[in-house]
Amino acid sequence: MDLKKIFIKDACPTKMGGQAVMEGIMMKGEKKTALAMRLPTGEIKIETQENKAPSKWTKIPLIRGVFVFVASLVGGTKILMRSAEILEEYDDETYEPGRFEAWIEKKFGSKAVWNFMLYSSVVIALAFSVGVFIILPTGVVNLLKLVTDSVFWLNFAEGVVRIALFVLYAWGISFMKEIKTVFQYHGAEHKTIHCYESGLDLTVENCRQFPTLHPRCGTSFLMFVFIIAFLLHFVLGWPNLWFRIISRLLLLPVIAGLSYELLKWAGRSDNIIVKILSLPGLYLQKITTKEPDDDQLEVAIASINAVLDDLERIDDEDKITC
């Protein structure tokens, strides 16, 4: 891994962030968010919307990480549903709502159906994540008490199992055709952001030369979450199973806040400490990003161009000189 190509010395970091979706990319600028998608007809469809004014809580270190995480989860799910909705318009099959969905629409209207689907998807995603990556590892490792009472090794094993489960999950779904395409768009997103932050014209040829890995990526954020959780759980020792589950859930806001600050630091610095701390997340990005084709790069470029006029460089407060 050539870190010089990822932590580009002369690059000027921005506050721009994106998310790969079904056949496209969501790109968020300072004032506007754009969704660019490649339609089955070959055209690129672009939708934009104004961003809401940021809450005062998003400016407070540590606390802002929690609010950004929740907003990203809800907003990310919403944009995924919108991308599926757009593609559905080009599907010959007619969608038949279920009886419960039809009842909600009749009783409360179509907007209520959309909100129900959105928030139920978020709840299911959270429940799955908590169950698989928090409760399952500590429950499984509890069996090791049959062979050791070492608090160090029990916590160490739990952290390793948690990270291994996530890596295996990401690796497993990467073989699915639809997910592989999403991961290609993820790579296209990173390449185009690299290109823009390096001051080059946004062309397919220019974007192609950059890596699919980026230090300011949501995948790296998740790896920071696992690593910080790994360290903080040692402080709590190894109490009974229910106390461990409750304490780990209560620690989640603290972990999210610390992880967000670390990600922001990694996104605007290239010192050796940042590079070392970023390595696990960058290696995980080798799974969650794939090399895009030129058509996918065109979509990524279109998504950036749609918000470019509203994009501001990182200001002096963030100690970046461009």
C-alpha positions in Angstrom: 0.0 0.0 0.0 1.5 3.3 -1.1 0.4 5.8 1.6 1.9 8.7 -0.4 -0.9 8.2 -3.0 -3.6 8.2 -0.3 -2.3 11.0 2.0 -1.5 13.3 -0.9 1.0 15.9 0.3 -0.2 18.8 -1.8 -3.9 18.0 -1.6 -6.3 20.5 -0.1 -8.9 18.6 2.0 -12.5 19.6 1.7 -15.7 19.0 3.8 -17.2 17.1 0.9 -18.5 13.6 1.6 -20.3 10.9 -0.4 -22.0 7.6 -0.3 -22.3 4.9 -2.9 -25.8 3.8 -3.7 -27.5 1.5 -6.2 -26.1 2.5 -9.6 -24.9 5.9 -8.4 -23.4 8.2 -5.8 -24.7 10.7 -3.3 -22.4 13.7 -2.8 -22.9 16.2 0.0 -21.4 19.7 -0.3 -21.6 22.6 2.0 -25.1 23.8 1.1 -26.4 21.1 -1.3 -26.6 17.4 -1.6 -26.7 15.6 -5.0 -27.7 12.1 -6.1 -26.3 11.1 -9.4 -27.4 7.8 -10.9 -26.7 5.8 -14.1 -30.2 4.9 -15.5 -30.8 1.7 -17.5 -31.2 4.0 -20.5 -27.5 5.0 -20.1 -28.3 8.6 -19.1 -27.2 10.1 -15.8 -30.0 11.3 -13.6 -29.2 14.0 -11.1 -31.3 15.2 -8.2 -30.3 17.9 -5.8 -31.6 19.3 -2.5 -30.6 22.1 -0.1 -29.0 20.9 3.1 -30.6 21.8 6.4 -28.8 24.3 8.6 -26.4 22.3 10.9 -27.5 22.0 14.5 -25.4 23.7 17.2 -24.6 20.3 18.5 -22.7 19.4 15.4 -20.1 22.0 16.4 -19.3 20.6 19.8 -16.3 18.1 19.8 -17.1 14.5 20.8 -20.9 15.3 21.0 -21.0 16.1 17.3 -19.8 12.6 16.3 -23.0 11.1 17.8 -25.3 13.5 15.9 -23.4 13.0 12.7 -23.5 9.3 13.0 -27.3 9.2 13.6 -27.9 11.7 10.8 -25.7 9.7 8.4 -27.5 6.5 9.3 -31.0 8.0 8.7 -29.9 10.0 5.6 -27.9 7.1 4.1 -30.9 4.8 4.4 -33.2 7.5 2.9 -30.9 8.0 -0.1 -30.6 4.2 -0.6 -34.4 3.9 -0.7 -34.6 6.8 -3.1 -32.1 5.2 -5.5 -34.1 1.9 -5.4 -37.2 3.9 -6.1 -35.7 5.6 -9.1 -34.5 2.2 -10.5 -38.0 0.7 -9.8 -39.5 3.3 -12.3 -37.6 1.5 -15.0 -38.6 -2.0 -13.9 -41.4 -3.7 -15.9 -42.7 -5.5 -12.8 -45.5 -3.8 -10.9 -44.9 -3.4 -7.2 -47.8 -4.7 -5.1 -47.8 -3.3 -1.5 -48.4 -5.7 1.4 -51.6 -5.6 3.4 -50.0 -3.8 6.3 -48.4 -1.3 4.0 -51.7 -0.7 2.1 -53.5 -0.2 5.5 -51.0 2.5 6.6 -51.3 4.3 3.2 -55.1 4.2 3.4 -55.1 5.4 7.0 -52.3 7.9 7.1 -51.3 8.6 3.5 -48.3 7.6 1.2 -45.9 9.8 3.1 -46.5 7.8 6.3 -45.7 4.6 4.3 -42.4 6.1 3.2 -41.5 7.2 6.8 -42.5 3.8 8.2 -40.2 2.1 5.7 -37.4 4.5 6.3 -37.4 4.3 10.1 -38.2 0.6 10.3 -35.2 0.0 8.0 -33.0 2.1 10.4 -34.2 0.2 13.4 -33.7 -3.2 11.7 -30.1 -2.1 10.7 -29.3 -1.0 14.2 -30.8 -4.1 15.7 -28.8 -6.3 13.3 -25.6 -4.4 14.1 -26.0 -4.5 17.8 -27.0 -8.2 17.8 -24.2 -9.4 15.5 -21.3 -7.0 16.4 -21.9 -6.3 20.1 -24.0 -9.0 21.8 -22.8 -12.0 19.8 -19.1 -11.5 20.3 -19.3 -10.9 24.1 -21.7 -13.8 24.4 -19.5 -16.2 22.4 -16.3 -15.2 24.2 -18.0 -15.8 27.5 -17.5 -19.5 26.8 -13.7 -18.9 27.2 -14.3 -18.5 30.9 -14.2 -22.3 31.0 -10.5 -22.2 30.2 -9.3 -18.8 31.5 -10.3 -16.0 34.0 -7.9 -13.5 32.5 -9.6 -10.2 32.0 -7.0 -9.2 29.4 -7.5 -12.3 27.2 -11.3 -12.3 27.5 -11.5 -8.7 26.4 -8.8 -9.2 23.8 -10.7 -12.2 22.3 -14.0 -10.3 22.3 -12.4 -7.4 20.3 -10.8 -9.8 17.8 -14.0 -11.7 17.3 -16.0 -8.5 16.8 -13.5 -7.1 14.2 -13.3 -10.6 12.5 -17.1 -10.8 12.2 -17.3 -7.4 10.5 -14.4 -8.1 8.1 -15.9 -11.5 7.2 -19.3 -9.9 6.7 -17.9 -7.2 4.4 -15.8 -9.8 2.5 -18.8 -12.1 2.1 -21.2 -9.6 0.7 -18.5 -8.2 -1.7 -19.1 -11.3 -3.9 -22.8 -10.3 -4.5 -23.2 -8.7 -7.9 -25.2 -5.7 -6.7 -22.9 -5.1 -3.8 -19.8 -5.3 -6.0 -21.3 -2.6 -8.2 -21.9 -0.4 -5.1 -18.3 -1.0 -4.0 -17.2 0.1 -7.5 -19.1 3.3 -7.1 -17.6 3.7 -3.7 -14.1 3.5 -5.4 -15.3 6.0 -8.0 -16.4 8.4 -5.2 -12.9 8.3 -3.6 -11.1 8.7 -6.9 -13.0 11.8 -7.9 -12.7 13.4 -4.4 -8.9 12.8 -4.5 -8.8 14.4 -8.0 -10.7 17.5 -6.9 -8.7 17.9 -3.6 -5.5 17.6 -5.7 -6.6 20.6 -7.8 -7.0 18.8 -11.1 -9.8 19.1 -13.6 -12.5 16.5 -13.0 -12.1 14.3 -16.0 -12.2 10.5 -16.2 -8.6 10.4 -17.2 -7.5 12.5 -14.3 -9.6 10.6 -11.8 -8.5 7.2 -13.0 -4.9 7.8 -11.7 -6.0 8.0 -8.0 -6.4 5.2 -5.6 -9.8 3.9 -4.4 -8.8 4.4 -0.8 -9.3 7.6 1.1 -8.4 8.5 4.7 -11.8 10.3 5.3 -14.0 7.3 4.6 -17.0 5.9 6.5 -15.4 2.5 6.4 -12.4 3.9 8.3 -14.8 5.4 10.8 -16.3 2.0 11.5 -12.8 0.5 12.0 -12.0 3.4 14.4 -15.2 2.5 16.3 -14.1 -1.1 16.6 -10.5 -0.2 17.7 -11.7 2.4 20.3 -14.3 0.0 21.6 -11.5 -2.6 21.8 -9.5 -0.3 24.1 -12.3 1.1 26.2 -13.8 -2.3 27.1 -10.6 -3.2 28.9 -11.4 -0.4 31.4 -14.6 -2.2 32.4 -13.0 -5.5 33.2 -15.1 -8.6 32.6 -18.3 -8.4 34.6 -21.4 -10.7 34.1 -22.9 -11.0 30.6 -25.8 -8.6 31.1 -23.7 -5.9 32.6 -21.3 -6.2 29.7 -24.0 -5.9 27.1 -25.6 -2.9 28.9 -22.3 -1.1 29.5 -21.2 -1.7 25.9 -24.4 -0.2 24.6 -24.1 2.8 26.9 -20.5 3.4 25.7 -21.6 3.6 22.1 -22.1 7.4 22.1 -18.6 7.9 23.6 -17.1 5.6 21.1 -18.8 7.3 18.2 -17.7 10.7 19.4 -14.1 9.7 19.7 -14.1 7.9 16.4 -15.5 10.9 14.6 -12.8 13.2 16.0 -10.1 10.7 15.0 -11.6 10.5 11.5 -11.6 14.3 11.1 -8.0 14.4 12.2 -7.1 11.7 9.8 -8.8 13.5 7.0 -6.8 16.7 7.4 -3.4 15.4 8.5 -0.7 13.2 7.1 1.7 12.7 10.0 3.1 9.3 10.8 0.7 8.7 13.8 -2.3 9.4 11.6 -1.0 7.0 9.0 -0.5 4.2 11.5 -3.9 4.7 13.1 -5.6 4.8 9.6 -4.0 1.6 8.3 -6.7 -0.9 9.6 -9.4 1.2 8.0 -7.5 1.6 4.8 -7.0 -2.2 4.6 -10.7 -2.7 5.2 -11.4 -0.3 2.3 -9.6 -2.7 0.1 -12.8 -4.8 0.5 -15.4 -2.1 0.5 -14.0 -0.3 -2.6 -13.4 -1.8 -6.1 -11.9 -0.4 -9.2 -14.6 1.5 -11.1 -15.1 1.6 -14.9 -15.2 4.9 -16.9 -19.0 5.1 -16.8 -19.0 4.9 -13.0 -16.3 7.6 -12.8 -18.6 9.8 -15.0 -21.4 9.4 -12.5 -19.0 10.3 -9.6 -17.8 13.4 -11.5 -21.4 14.5 -12.2 -22.3 14.1 -8.5 -19.3 16.4 -7.5 -20.1 19.0 -10.2 -23.7 19.2 -8.9 -22.5 20.5 -5.5 -19.2 22.1 -6.6 -20.5 25.7 -6.6 -21.5 25.4 -3.0 -18.4 23.7 -1.8 -16.0 25.5 0.5 -12.5 24.6 1.4 -11.7 23.7 5.0 -11.2 26.9 6.9 -8.5 28.2 9.1 -10.1 26.7 12.2 -9.2 23.3 10.8 -5.6 24.4 10.4 -5.3 23.7 6.7 -3.4 26.0 4.4 -4.1 25.6 0.7 
